[in-house]
Amino acid sequence: MINKEVLIAGIVLGCFLAFFVYLKLKKVRIEGSGCSATKYGCCRNSRNACIDELCSSCN
C-alpha cells in the first residue's frame, strides 16, 4: 500500500518537474523597441515610441 502511494507521488513530482523544465527551456520571442502598446504610438519611419502627443522624442 505504501509502495503504491510512493510510486504515485513520484510520478506526480516527476510530471511537475518535467513541466517546469519545459517552461524554463521554452523560447519566448520578445520584440524590443516596439510601440504597439504605447499611449502615443510610434515615431514616423521608426519603431521608437513617442513620449508625448507631439512626438518630441523623435527629433
C-alpha positions as CSV (number, residue, x, y, z in Angstrom):
1,M,0.0,0.0,0.0
2,I,2.8,2.4,0.9
3,N,4.8,1.5,-2.1
4,K,1.8,2.3,-4.3
5,E,1.5,5.8,-2.7
6,V,5.2,6.4,-3.1
7,L,5.0,5.5,-6.7
8,I,2.1,7.8,-7.4
9,A,3.8,10.6,-5.5
10,G,6.9,10.1,-7.6
11,I,5.0,10.2,-10.8
12,V,3.2,13.4,-9.8
13,L,6.5,15.0,-8.8
14,G,8.2,13.9,-12.0
15,C,5.4,15.4,-14.0
16,F,5.7,18.7,-12.2
17,L,9.5,18.6,-12.7
18,A,9.1,17.9,-16.4
19,F,6.5,20.7,-16.8
20,F,8.8,23.3,-15.1
21,V,11.8,22.2,-17.1
22,Y,9.7,22.6,-20.2
23,L,8.7,26.1,-19.2
24,K,12.3,27.0,-18.5
25,L,13.6,25.8,-21.8
26,K,10.7,27.2,-23.9
27,K,11.9,30.1,-26.0
28,V,9.7,33.2,-25.9
29,R,10.3,35.7,-28.7
30,I,10.5,39.2,-27.3
31,E,10.5,42.1,-29.8
32,G,12.3,45.1,-28.4
33,S,11.7,48.8,-29.3
34,G,8.1,48.1,-30.1
35,C,5.4,50.6,-29.6
36,S,2.2,48.7,-30.2
37,A,1.1,49.2,-26.6
38,T,2.3,52.8,-26.1
39,K,-0.1,55.7,-25.5
40,Y,1.2,57.9,-28.3
41,G,2.3,55.3,-30.9
42,C,5.5,55.2,-33.0
43,C,7.7,57.8,-34.5
44,R,7.4,58.1,-38.2
45,N,9.7,55.7,-40.2
46,S,10.9,54.2,-36.9
47,R,9.9,51.7,-34.2
48,N,10.8,54.1,-31.4
49,A,7.9,55.1,-29.1
50,C,6.7,58.7,-28.9
51,I,6.8,60.1,-25.3
52,D,4.2,62.8,-25.8
53,E,1.4,63.9,-28.3
54,L,3.9,65.9,-30.4
55,C,6.4,63.0,-30.6
56,S,9.2,65.3,-29.4
57,S,11.4,62.3,-28.7
58,C,11.6,61.6,-32.4
59,N,13.7,64.6,-33.5
